[in-house]
Amino acid sequence: MEHFKPIVELIKVSIEKYGLWQTIVAFILLFSVPILMWKLDVIIASIKA
C-alpha cells in the first residue's frame, strides 16, 4: 500500500481545499477519461452500426 501514499495525500489535500463532493466529482472525471478513450472505438462502432 506504500505506493498509494502520494495519491492518498493528494486526496486529503483536495478535500481540505475544495470539499468532499468536488474532490469526488474531480476524481470520477479523472478516471472516466482513460476509460472513455479505451472504449471510444467500441462506442463509435456501435453508433455507426
Secondary structure as GFF3:
##gff-version 3
##sequence-region A 1 49
A	DSSP	three_ten_helix	2	4	.	.	.	ID=ss1
A	DSSP	alpha_helix	5	18	.	.	.	ID=ss2
A	DSSP	alpha_helix	20	48	.	.	.	ID=ss3
###
